[in-house]
């Protein structure tokens, strides 16, 4: 490839209150950076002053990210998982009727959640496909009830299917969350474009039925980045503005423990896409493997640790089960690190 080799620009995020005047704010948020790590396939990384980056790279790294409904992204946002499914990996069957789901949502709102993510189909390893009409039956009434009850709380629909997304949009959703990055149902692009709502595109290797069989990558960080960049280009070709897209590296979706750790260490690379970044690592198996917490519901401390590490890299949206605990941890981290909330 010679001089045509692809360069990847990973900002080295910092949070110290002693910030030099020459530093850049990362994605219009709370982190700053004055150095960038240049990554290449098959070559050693190189660290350069941020000011030496190409202008278009700096523009993507620094641009303020678009709000989700009324929810701005200048500070970390907590997305609460509301699975109205009988078979999700850690809470399947807990909230699979509307009354239970609304009780759970009320508890998350009380705990300070920013965004509720309603899902009617499990995407755990080995999960079965759910028919569209059944998924709509599970999700649309819950979205409508949440919209009525909590007009100021953002709502996301977690689905791979255009008809399900469309029903949720009609019911009042503010965001689409597609774990297939619009690869499962091409009609998702039309729903995103027609609604004007932001859509999250996630990386996954394989489908839920097979994704954990034997995942392999040449370079997991760069491979996932390239995949998301391709899906963003596809979305833009469909007419969806880049500023309306959220990128999710898909922790746990076709990844080993080592893959997940590499992605989490390199999260700041994904800011180079010019989009908000979402991380969903809550209660996932790799946390249990590392910590010995076999029961998924016992993995809250590990989840909080991952969340704070992601926030330290400027990740805007954090999809979690244990909202109260994570909100408390984030508030404490923000007070200690950024000086937020000292006068409250």
N, C-alpha and C positions, 0 to 999 in steps of 0.2 A: 504493500500500500504506500510505502515511501512517505512523502510529505502529506499524503491524504489521510493519515491515520486519524481516527476519531478521538477527540479530547473530551473528557468529562470534568466538570468543575464542581468540586465539593467545598462550599464555604466552611471554614472552621469556626463554629459558633462559640460565642463567649457571652457570659451573663454578668461579668463583674461590673459593679457600679462605677469603677474607674475606667471610663471609656474614652479613648483618644478622639480628638476632634476629626481625625482623618478616617475614622471607622465608618462603615456603612451599616444601616439598620437592615436586618434580614427580614424580607417579606413584609415590611411595614409593621413588624411585631416587636417583641421584647428582647430578642437576641441581637447582637451586633457581630461584625466580623471585619477584620482588616487583613486576613490572609485566606488564600484559597488553595486547596490541594488539587492539583491536576492529576487525573487518573488516565491511564492508557492500558489497553490490553497488551499483556506480555512485556510490560515495562515497569520500572520502579516509579512510584509516585513522586511528584515534585511540588514543593510548596512555594507559592509566589505571593507578592503583595496583591491584595484585592484590586488595587487601582490599576494593576497591569492586565486585568481581565479584558477581553473584548467588550465593547460597549453593550452589545445585545445580551451578553451573559450577565453583566451587572444589572441591566434593566430587569431581567427576569428574576434575579436574586433579590432585588430590593423593592420591586413594585408592591404596593399595598394590595392585599388580596380582597376580592369581592365578598361582601356580606352574604350570609344565607338568610333570606328573608330580612328580618331586622337585626339579625345576630352578626355583629362585627367580629373580625378575626384578629384584632390587635392584641388579644390575650388568649391564653389557652381555653378551649371550650370542651366541656364534658358531654359526650353523647351517651345517653342511657339506653341499654339494650332492652327492648320489650319484645320478647319472642312469644308470639301467640301460636305456638307449635306444640305438638305432643312429644317431639323427639329431638329437640336441640341438645347439644352435648352436655351442658351443665345445668340447664333450667327447663328442659323439655317437660311439658305437662304442668309446670308451675302456674302458668298464666294463660292457659289455652281456652279460657272462656272470657267474654267481654268484661264481666264484672270483676274477675280476678285481675285482668289486664289493667283496668282502670284504677283499681286499688294500688297496684304496683306502680303505675304512672304517678299517682298522687304522692306516693312515698318518695319517688325520685325527684319530683318537682319540689317537694318540701325540703329535700336534701340539697337543692341548688343545681339541678341538672340544667344544661343549656339547650339540649337537643334530644328529642326522643326518637329512637330508630325502631320502627315497627316492622317485624318480619314474620311471614307466615309459612316459610319453607326453610327447614334446616339445611345448612351447608356444611355440617360436620362430616368428617371422613366416613364414607360408606352410606351417606344419606340417600334416600329415595326421592325421585321427582314427585312434586305435588301438582295436581291438575290445576289449571288456571282458575276455574270457577270456585274450587275449594280454597285456593289461596286468597282470592278476592273475598270470599265469605268470611275468612278468618281476619283479614286486615282492614278492609274498607270501613266497616262499622266502627272499629276501634279508632282509626284515624279521624273519622267524623266526630266521634264522641270527644276525643282529645282536643280537636280544633275548637269545639264548642266550649269545653271546660277550661282550656288554657289558651286563650287567644294570643298570648305573648310568648309562648314557648314554641320554638321551632320543631317541626316534625319531619322526619325522613321516612321514606318507604324503602325497605330492604328487599329488593326483588330482582330477578333476572328477566322478568316477563313484562312485555309492553302493556298488555291488557290489565295486569295487576297494578302496574305503575300508573296507568291512565285512570283507573278507578280511585286510586289514592290521591291523585292530583285533584280529581273532582271532589273528593272528600275533604281537601284542604291541606295536603302535604306541601312542604316548603322545599324538599330536596329529594332526589332520587339516588339510591345507593345500589349499584349493580356490581356484584362480585365477579361477574363474567366480563366486565368492561365492554358491554354491548356485543359480546361475542356469541352469547346464547340465543338472543332474540334481536335480529337487526331492527325490528320495529321500535326498540328503545330509543334510537336516535330521533325518530319522529316525535315521540312523546317528549323527550328533552327539548327538542327544538320548538315544538308547538306550545309547550307550557312555559318556556323561558326559564325553567327552574335549573339550579345547579345540579350536576350529576357527578357522583363519585365513581371512578373507574378503578377497579382493583386488579392486581396481578394474581393469577392462579395458574399453576402448572397442572394440566389435566382437569378433570371434573371431580366433584365431591366423592364420587364412587371410587375413584382410583388414585386420587392425587397424592396419597401418602405411601403408595406402594414402593416406589424407589426413585424419589426425585433427584435429578442430576442437573448441574449447571456447569458451564465453562468458568464463569465468574458470576456468582449469584447477584452481587450488587449491580454490576453493569448489565447483566442479562435482564434483570427485572426493570432497570431504568430504560433499557432499549424497548422492552415490550410496552411499557407505559407510554413512552414517547411515540411509538407506532400507533397505539390506540388513540392518543390525543390527536395525532395527525389525521386519523380516520374520522374522528369526531368533528374536527375542523372542516374536513372535506364535506361532511354532511351539513355544514352550516352552523355548528355549535361553536360559540366563542370560547377560546381557551380560558378566559376569565370565569366562565361558567362551569369549569371542570375542576374536580378535586381528585387528587392522586392518592392511591392506597397501595403500598407495596405488598399487601396480602400476607402478613405474618401468619405462619401456620398452614397456608394453603399451598401444598406441594413443596414443603421445605423441611429439611432436617433441623435438629437443634443447632448445628453449626451454621446452617444457612440463616436461620432466624437471628442468631447473634450477630452475624456479619451484617445483615440488613439493618439491625437496630443500631449498631455502631456507626453505620454510614448513612443514617437517615437524612442528614442535612443535604446530601447529594440531590435528593428529590425536589428541593427548592429550585433547582436549575430548570425544572419543567415550567416554572412560572405560575404554578397553581398552589392552592392550599394543599396541605398534606394531612391525611387521616391515618391513624394507626389503631388497629384492633388486635390487641394481644391478650385481652382479658381472659384469665383463667385457662389459657391454652396449655396443651400437653407439655410443651418444652419447659414451661415454668415448673410443672410437676416433676419432670425428669431431672432438672437441675437442683431443685430444692427438696425433693422427696415428698412433696405434697400430692399424694395419690388422688385424693378426692378433689374434683374440680372446684368445689365451693370453698376449699381450704386454701386457694391460691390468691386470695386478695392481697397479702403483703407483697408477693412477687409481682402481681399486676401493678401495684402502686409503684414499685421500684422501676419497672419498665416505663410506666407513664411519666415519672419524673425525669428519667433519662431522655425520653422523647421530647419533653417540654424543654429540656436544656438544649435541644437541637432545633428549637423553633417550631416543632410540629403543632399545628393549630387545633386539630380535632382528635379526641381520644375516646374510643368506643369501649365502654366498660359495663360490667354487671353491677359492681359494688360502688354505687354512686356516692353514697354518704362518706364512705371511707376515702375514696379518691378525691372528692371535693375538699375534704379536710386536709389531706396531704398536700394538695396543690396550693391551697391557701397558705399553708405553713411555708412551703418552699418559696412561694412568691413573696411572702413577707421577709424571709431570711435573705433571699438572693436578690430580689428586685426592689425591696423596700415598699412593696404594695401593702396597703391595709394598716399601716402603722398608726394612722390617725383615726381609725374607725372604732 
